[in-house]
Every structure is written in structure tokens, then in C-alpha cells.
Amino acid sequence: MTVEELPKLYTLFNACALIHIILGLVVIKKGLRSAHIASMVIALLFSTAFLGCYLYYHYHAGHVKFAGEGMSRPIYFTILFTHIPLAVLNLPMVIMTVVPALRQRFDKHKRMAKWTVPIWLYVSFTGIIVYMMCYVWYGPPIRA
């Protein structure tokens, strides 16, 4: 696999994480704690794999510029500029949600999850949209 192929892989990891976050929500609402734990651990593993691939790719590929024109540009940058700060915020929030669960402080876990999950879902979903806009619909991106 080449560095240029990594965006496809890390977007797949991101999509898998998104599916498991949603599944984790569904099963916990049904009271299936073991299924929730399994699904969320899988989501965390996919998110970790995503982050590793993403960082490796951008370290080696550098900055890429969006190649779209016209109305696609303000749409793309609006999504991107909401995605980036929330993605940065998401990592410590996930940690602050997981640690109480590991300590069996489910009251704190649940309180934090009410904030973390919507942001994690948004970041995962918009990450897929950013990839599609940058690499598929209006790509390939311009290397800076």
C-alpha cells in the first residue's frame, strides 16, 4: 500500500468507527451493556487506527489543497472549519468518557457521553464527507 492510498483506508476505518458508535448507542438503549462495551471498544480501535493512518499520511504527504471550484468551496470549507476544532476536542472528550467507564463510574460516563457522542458522530460523519469532497467528488487534491 502506498501513502497515496491511505486516505481510502483511514476513511474506511472512520466509517467503521461511525457504524460502531451508532450500534453502541442502539444496544445501550436496549440495556445490552456487554454489546455496548464490545461495540464501543471496536469503535475506539477503528478510531485509533484512523488517527494513526491519518497522521502518518499527512506527515508523508504534507498539506493538500481542495481542488473544487465554485459553490463547492464555501460548502467544503464550512464543513472543514467545523470539523477540525471538533475533531481536536473529540480526543480528550473520548478519553474523559472512557476513563469513568473503566473505573465503573457509570454516572460520570453517562454524563460525559451525552456531550461526547454527538461530537464524535459529527466528526466521524463530516470526516467522511471531507474525504469524499476532497478525494472523490472534486479531487484529486492539489499537493501544496
Stockholm file with secondary structure:
# STOCKHOLM 1.0

chainA/1-144         MTVEELPKLYTLFNACALIHIILGLVVIKKGLRSAHIASMVIALLFSTAFLGCYLYYHYHAGHVKFAGEGMSRPIYFTILFTHIPLAVLNLPMVIMTVVPALRQRFDKHKRMAKWTVPIWLYVSFTGIIVYMMCYVWYGPPIRA
#=GR chainA/1-144 SS CCGGGHHHHHHHHHHHHHHHHHHHHHHHHTTCHHHHHHHHHHHHHHHHHHHHHHHHHHHHHCCEECCCCTTHHHHHHHHHHHHHHHHHHHHHHHHHHHHHHHTTCHHHHHHHHHHHHHHHHHHHHHHHHHHIIIIIISCSCEEC
#=GC SS_cons         CCGGGHHHHHHHHHHHHHHHHHHHHHHHHTTCHHHHHHHHHHHHHHHHHHHHHHHHHHHHHCCEECCCCTTHHHHHHHHHHHHHHHHHHHHHHHHHHHHHHHTTCHHHHHHHHHHHHHHHHHHHHHHHHHHIIIIIISCSCEEC
//
